[in-house]
Structure formats: C-alpha cells, structure tokens
Amino acid sequence: MNEFAARMERARASLGAQGVDALCLSVGSDLPYLTGYRAMTLERLTMLVLPADGEAILVVPELEARRVDMSDGTFTVRPWSETEDPVAIVADLLGRVSRVAIGDETWSRFVLALQSADQDRSWFPAGDLMRTLRIVKSGAEIAALREAARTVDGVADQMSTVQFSGRSELDVSREFAERTLADGHDEILFAIVASGPNGASPHHEPTDRVIQHGDAVVVDFGGLQAGYSSDTTRMFVVGDAPYGFTDAYEVLQAAQAAATAHVRPGVTASSVDAAARDIITDGGYGDLFIHRVGHGIGMDTHEHPYLVEGNDELLETGMAFSVEPGIYVPGEWGMRLEDIVTVTDMGVESLNRSHRSIRVVP
C-alpha cells in the first residue's frame, strides 16, 4: 500500500471512530496530504469526498483536471464543467450520509451552500481529525523536512559573508529569497529582515530602511521544498553589536539549547516552552519574550503541535516543530534563534545545523 492509500485508510478509520460518515476537503494542505494534489485557491470548487465506507472521489474544475495525478488509484476524479453546479455534485456524492466533517480552510461560501443543499445533514470541522493524522510525521516526511532545512542552512551560511550595511531590508530580503530558490526551494513563503529597532517586531515586514553600522538584524526565512516547509532564524550584526545585545544573546542561546535538550517523547509541549522561558526570565528578560517557543511544521509552516504554556499534549516520536525563543527591546533591537527539530525515540534531532552564534557582517 502506498503512503497516500495508507493515509486514506487511517482517515477512514478516524471517521468511523468519531461516528462521522464522510470527510470533505477543499483548499489547504489537508487535501494534498491525502491525495498528493494541491488545489489552486480559485472561486471554482475543488473538493475531495471521502466516505467512511466507499470510494474516494475528487470533484475538480474541468480545466484543472489534467493537473491531477491519479496513477496510484487511491481516488477517482469527477471533473465539472463551467455550466455544472459543483455544490450539487458534492451533495449528490454524499448521498444519504448524515454527518460530514469538512476541511477547516474551505471557503465559507461553499460551506454555506452545502449546508443549504441538505439542511438535515450535520457538518463538523475536520480540524481535529486531520490534526491527529498529520501531527506525527513519517520517515519520508522527516527526510523532506531535513532536506529543506539543509537548504536554508546553506543560505544562512552564504549570507554571513555578504555586505548588509548600506542596503535596504527589502534588498537583503530579496537576496535571501533568490539564493534559497536557486539552492533547491520551489517557493519562498517569507524572508523577514528586521534591522535595528525593527527587530523588536517579531513578524516585521521588510521595508526600505537602510541597514546601518551597529544594527542587529533578525533574519527569519523559509519556504517549500518538495512540498515540505523550512523555517529558520539567525542573527546578524553589522560591525559592532549594540549596547546590551551580546549579554542578552548569551541568555537566548542558553534558553534555546535548554529547550531543545528538553525535547523527548512523553514530555509536554508546554514544558519545552517553560524550559526556554525560565532561563530568559532568570536572565532578566522575561517580559521581553512575547510569543510561544515553537510551532509544528510539515506541509504548512505553522501546524500542530504548538509549544505554548497551557498545552499539556505529550510529545511523540515523529513530531516536528520549531524551537525559537526571542528577546525584543522596543525601540532598540530584537533577537530570535530558531531551529526545526524532530522528536526521536532517543530524544531530539535538530534538523537545522548552521552555526547559532552571532554572524558579524560588513
């Protein structure tokens, strides 16, 4: 049985266990997880109809049908023409089923139309079901994440000898993106370059601010390679580090190392957050660490599990996520250090291997 067929069987088993009759998935990563096909985000409906007991059918616009690979035989395709109603087609395929789980990223206009098509049918979010299927990665998925991490590691190392001073954040961001694509990524999803006081905003959008001598620069970038995500953050300093930066960075490195070392099967997601947060708090920067320590990663850059206070989910072998504590001083500078790690039987593997010290650039 191939991987997609195995995933569909697991999905069917989960439907049965939850007393749900069918699963309907549209745009987003849940669909390619089960089928290998990623639908374009169009006004035209694409939807996989997967009964708990029955044939899986992908309803797809006719003009998109040739993009679908059906070679493994795990599902069939029902193309619909411009003059057909795809909602009616899906409703007809569902037949008499009464309880349907629908993908969390399905457009509301289609959800509402499907509800109107049969008001006796009950609809439920498919998020919990798909989360359970996707949260533990297969060996092949981890290998893909490892390869994506290797690419961005190489780019971070390449950029350690490149001049930042006198260039805009946008210019440096473009160079990170171009090098990442050239080295193997299929798509860049983000390339944060946040210099000086802009570094205190964790999700800063690069601007035309000119990077200057003495700036600390947060660089957080990633994208997709062979369908799986990369995400890493490294710190660059132009010449001399700003006042107080080096001392804070020693605390940040210790926090990131402690959180990573804490990862192993059976510990809670929240305890990984606490392992980093305790060190940052003891170092006097607790109020300046303003986000969770990590997020799951796979086909999406952000997915389960989320490593945050209050999440007492137990980590399992095969889970993959970021470990990325940060310290942010408003009006002055920010810093973050991020690796993607995976839980192993023996503990943890860091997929990002590039060096974590401050990178001094011209």
C-alpha positions, 0 to 999 in steps of 0.5 A: 500500500502506498503512503497516500492509500495508507493515509486514506485508510487511517482517515477512514478509520478516524471517521468511523471512530468519531461516528462521522460518515464522510470527510470533505476537503477543499483548499489547504494542505489537508487535501494534498496530504491525502491525495498528493494534489494541491488545489489552486485557491480559485472561486471554482470548487475543488473538493475531495469526498471521502466516505467512511465506507466507499470510494474516494472521489475528487470533484475538480474544475474541468480545466484543472483536471489534467493537473491531477495525478491519479496513477496510484488509484487511491481516488477517482476524479469527477471533473465539472464543467463551467455550466455544472453546479459543483455544490450539487455534485458534492451533495449528490456524492454524499448521498444519504450520509448524515454527518460530514466533517469538512476541511477547516480552510474551505471557503465559507461560501461553499460551506454555506451552500452545502449546508443549504443543499441538505439542511438535515445533514450535520457538518463538523470541522475536520480540524481535529481529525486531520490534526491527529493524522498529520501531527506525527510525521513519517520517515519520508516526511522527516527526510523532506523536512531535513532536506529543506532545512539543509537548504536554508542552512546553506543560505544562512551560511552564504549570507554571513559573508555578504555586505548588509550595511548600506542596503535596504531590508527589502534588498537583503530580503530579496537576496535571501529569497533568490539564493534559497530558490536557486539552492533547491526551494520551489517557493519562498513563503517569507524572508523577514529582515528586521534591522535595528529597532525593527527587530523588536517586531517579531513578524516585521515586514521588510521595508526600505530602511537602510541597514546601518553600522551597529544594527542587529538584524533578525533574519527569519526565512523559509519556504517549500521544498518538495512540498515540505516547509523550512523555517529558520532564524539567525542573527546578524550584526553589522560591525559592532553589536549594540549596547546590551545585545551580546549579554542578552544573546548569551541568555537566548542561546542558553534558553534555546539549547535548554529547550531543545535538550528538553525535547523527548517523547512523553514530555509536554509541549508546554514544558519545552516552552517553560524550559526556554522561558525560565532561563530568559526570565532568570536572565532578566528578560522575561517580559521581553519574550512575547510569543510561544517557543515553537510551532509544528511544521510539515506541509504548512509552516505553522501546524500542530503541535504548538509549544505554548504554556497551557498545552499539556499534549505529550510529545511523540516520536515523529513530531516536528516543530520549531524551537525559537525563543526571542528577546525584543527591546522596543525601540532598540533591537530584537533577537530570535534563534530558531531551529526545526527539530524532530522528536526521536525515540532517543530524544531530539534531532535538530534538523537545522545545523548552521552555526547559532552564534552571532554572524558579524557582517560588513 
